[in-house]
């Protein structure tokens, strides 16, 4: 259907509410805007939906959310009566329309005879993962766009194990959605009817308590926190999102007494009015917290994103300056801390396993070797870490210790199947207190590891190419890498190319090619001389292409210089 015809269909449909029609009429004279809203349907990818909130088939609204949920219902029915009877847990964050989208999802489920367990107020994404497992649901839904700008919202679907939908289920849902008419093919009933039929249950405190109890069990040691008492101080910001209550509670449970929350960023705010972006990867969001720390000393500053699955940390360096620690750096610190403490208390064995993504730091390899544990590489996306955790449990082959990715996501423990900023906050607090007792900040501790293992440093360059033309440009860039792979990069020889889409590691050093045992994905990684590498992949949720770089030199300045050279080199491909 032509985008103009699709636009007219929405305007003429009796199923579309008047507010939505008014929004559509407001862009009647803007052909490009109509095209952007209607040239395609908002795609249900491997993780679900994500897009700009608004009217149109390529936007997040109650109609696209209902359609996605109807597809999920068909997937549940396809799994049999037990799956239908188990029901679906639903959570949502503080974004615009999050509650409305969550409720609409519940009402579509109820209309299909599937019980919905809807949280009574906003909750973190990891708690949704926990709720699926705790309530023994067949599926889960969380309404969130993570750390995207305020204009966005999203819809993530989870399987019965609490992980995001596996590829087989996701592909089936996509195939069903493609066949569902957005208006005529969706079932929905009223909230009152859903409750009267016992198909909508509101959940809350019971799940909260069970979740926090499970998080607390992942504690490595709170001895330092108890010993320091009020002398260990923490500043925390939930960035107007879902982390406020659970993070404060878990820190209280491990004994943190001196906790200050950034008041300006404490309460839910869908406009995220105190930050340019609610992304804990960006130092700008920490400006208020840093000013607090300047006036009154703090040993640790951290913030969680709106759905509390990612966490960012600020530490003071040797000069007393406030510096942000990257996701790679925090992953390395957490891994070494957990391994060291487990070794000290006798709970570390040779079945221990760390899991990271293929675009995450290589510094973890020598650390793992020192502690005699294995490192497993998976594709970008925490669902792949979750799949490996499940495999470990089913085969009793490895003991999962920590999973992390460069994009500030961490998990320790198997109580959930997604990254969890709540458990990360607890472990980071324990680690910061432990280092304080030894006279170090987290930045000091990081440089100690650099001196021991090498200055492994990483950088990410993200290029946004929005709109229809941007999508084609991203495809063209990827095809250039596939058809004409570089043999040298930033003065370093390319030794191997990981072509994940074609499941092969191609050697350029005369050795044999290797079959790559990873799910097919449009990703390239190039291994370079001197333990360096770079990778390129399109974003799965945004109109962006991402370039990842990793180097290892014998000093901080040399690693920084080499990363600058890598950034300059990649511009040739753009």
C-alpha positions, 0 to 999 in steps of 0.5 A: 500500500502506498504511504499516502493510501495508508495515511488516508486509511488511518484518517478514514478508519472508525477504529482510530480515535479522534486525537490520533486523527487530529495529529494526522491532520496537522501534518496534512501539508507535509508530504515528507512527514507523512512519508516518514510516518507511513512508508513502512510499518514499525518493525518488530525486530528481535527485541520488539518495537522501538520508535518515535511516539506518534500517529502512523504505522511507523510510530509507537502508538496504541495501534502498533502496540496492540498489533504487536501484542496480538502477534505475541498472543498467537505465539503463546497460543501456538505453544499450547494450553499450558503457555496460555494458562501461564499468562504474561507479566507486564512492566513499564517505565516513566516515559510518555505513554508507557502506562497506556501502552502497558495497559493496552497490551494487557487488554489485548492479552485478556481479549485472547484469553491470556491472563496479564500480570500488570505492575501497579507502577513503574518498575525496572526492566530486570524486575520484569525478567525476574517476574516472568520467572517468579510467576512462571509466566510464558511471556513478559512485556516491558514498555521502555525505550531504555536510554533513548531520547524522550520522543521514543518509546518501545516494547520488548518481549520476553520468553518463559526463561525471562530472557528476550524472545529467542530467534525462533519465537521472535521470527514466528511473532514477526511472521504473524504480525505481518499478516495481522491487519492493524485494525481488523485483526486485533482483539481488545476488551475493556479494563473492567471486563478484563478484571471481571474475567480474572484476566488482569491482575495487578502485582507489586510488593510481593514481586519487589521483595522476592526480586530484592532478596534475589539481588541481595544473594549476589553480594560478594562482600559488604564487610568494607561497607559495614566497617566504613559506616558513615565514612563511605558516601554515595551519590546516586541519580535515577535519571527520572526513571525506575531505579530510584526505589530498588537501588536505594533499597538494595544499598540499604540492605548491604549497609550503605548509610551515607546515601544521597539521591540527586533530588532534581533527578529523583522523581519520574519525568517523561521529559527527562528535563534535567538531562540532555539525554537520559543516558548514563554513558554521557558525563553531561547527565552527571553535572548536578551529582558532580556539583554535589560531590564538589561541595560535599565529598563522595566516594562513589557517584553513579546513575541508572538509565530510565528502565534501570538496566544500565549504570554509569559511574563517575570516580575521582582520578589521581588529580582529584578530577571527576572522570567517567568510567566506561562500560568496558572499564567497569566490566573489567573492574567488576570481573576482577573484583568478583574473581578476587573475592571468590578466590579469597573466600574459596568459592572460585573453581575452574568451571567459572565463566565470564561472558562478554560481547564481541565488541567488548574489551579484550582486557578480560582475557588476561585477567581471566587467565590469571584466575583460571576461568573461561571467557565466552564471546557472544553477539551484541545484545544481552539476550545472547548472554542469557542464552549462554547462561541457560546452556550452562545451567542445562548442561552443568558445564560452567558456573556463570560469574559475570556477563557484561557488554561495553554499553554499560550493562552487567549481570551477576547471578542467574535470577534474571536473564537481562542486564541489571543496574540494581545488582550492578549498583550493589556490587559497585558499591561493595567494590568502591568500599573495598578499594577505599579501605585500601586507599584507592578510588575506582580510577586508581584501581583501574590504573593498577590493572592497566599497569599489570595487564596492559593499557587496553582501551576502547572507543566507540564512534556512532554515526546517525543516518536518519530517514529513508536515505540513511537506511540505504547509506548504512547498507552501502557502508556494510556492503563496502566492508563485505566486498572490499575488506581492508588489509591494513587499518591505522597502520596495523595489519589486519590478521582476521576478519569475522564475517558474522553474517556468513559465519566465517572467520577469514584469515589474512595471515595464511592460516585456515579460515574458521567456521564461526559458531555465532547466530548470523548477524550483519556484523564485522570484526577485524583483528589487528596486530598488537592485540588491537581490533575494530568492529562495525555494526548497524544499530538494531534499535536506532538509525545508526551505524556503530564503529568499535575500536580496541587497542593495547599499548604500554601507556595511557597516552599511546593507547589514546593516540592509537585510538585517535588514529583509528577514528581518523581512519574510519572516516575514509569509509564514510 
